[in-house]
Amino acid sequence: MAPPKLNTETWLLDVRKLGCGYGNGNVVSDVSFALSHGDIGCLLGPSGCGKSTILRALAGFLPISDGEIHLDGQLISLPGRTTPPEKRRIGMVFQDYALFPHLTIAENIGFGLKDLGRNEKRARVMSLLDLVHLQDLADQYPHELSGGQQQRVALARALAPQPTLILLDEPFSNLDADLRRRLSLDVRDILKDLGISALLVTHDQQEAFAMCDQVAVLRGGQVQQWDVPYNLYHEPVNRFVAGFVGQGAFIPGRAGAPDTIESELGLLVGNRAYRWPPGTLLDVLIRPDDIVYDETSELRPRVIEKTFAGTSTLYRFRMSEETEFEALFRSHLDFRLGEQVPVRVEADHLIAFER
């Protein structure tokens, strides 16, 4: 789909109908999106959807067969013409850090600063070490650092030449979950403080939503939706985006009045007028946060699974063979497997697609 309508003067990165791949076939096609100055964007999708291929094309490592790539008002890629990577002013942070093991941390960060004098180079390196909170480790070597510290070094090295754009290729995937979450937020804060735009590639939705201002959901080499995280979750444009983003289950329904859907969970009232004629068979997305415990409700599905997570418990309920859904309750509400629990649907954003 086309990028949202923005003032083109605010775009730092403008990708128009991009097509590229390997050999004679395209891995991605008709990809368009635009990233504003200072924003952090994301390419999100399952393995093999074309995320890394797009990133390689943006970096200049891969020629394109269709479309155009503009960076800061300059045309940097079109079929038959590719600005070399070293002339794009794009920084890159890789999944495996890609640090030089024989160089100190300070030497790694300053590796690409060959045009600076010794004192200016040292000052920039120390400034970046301070920025990523590694100022006491300048003379150590990569193998002496933890994975999180090495990734901070990789970020500092990418920032050293003062790039126009930073590309982040699954940069936290080698870290444990807690460190991954903390480091991703630290990286966001650093980029925001510097006012540097970035594009992240990940398959982790929580990471994408926590770090990024705009997210492109990809499938089969095409952008399904480029939007803010809130809209991807609450206003998905198609069934793939609805099913891929967040948790949820589709249950059968039938169109009623323009803003209502009939289902086994009762009459569901939507937040918009729907286009389907009454009686149209639908698939309705029920998210765990759409279900509320209500002692007065006559709707009593049966618990078939439960997953305790400390502050909350995720329950899976069954109404019938066709209707199963999940609900997230405070862990103080402790129900047994097989128990029938009174619930009601409270969906502020009702998502449905024609079956």
Secondary structure, 3 states (H helix, E strand, C coil): CCCCCCCHHHEEEEEEEEEEEECCEEEEEEEEEEEECCCEEEEECCCCCCHHHHHHHHHCCCCCCEEEEEECCEEEEECCEECCHHHCCEEEECCCCCCCCCCCHHHHHCCCCCCCCHHHHHHHHHHHHHHCCCHHHCCCCHHHCCHHHHHHHHHHHHHCCCCCEEEEECCCCCCCHHHHHHHHHHHHHHHHHHCCEEEEEECCHHHHHHHCCEEEEEECCEEEEEECHHHHHHCCCCHHHHHHCCCCEEEEEEECCCCEEEECCEEEECCCCCCCCCCCEEEEEECHHHEEECCCCCCCCEEEEEEECCCEEEEEEECCCCCEEEEEEECCCCCCCCCECCEEECCCCCEEEEC
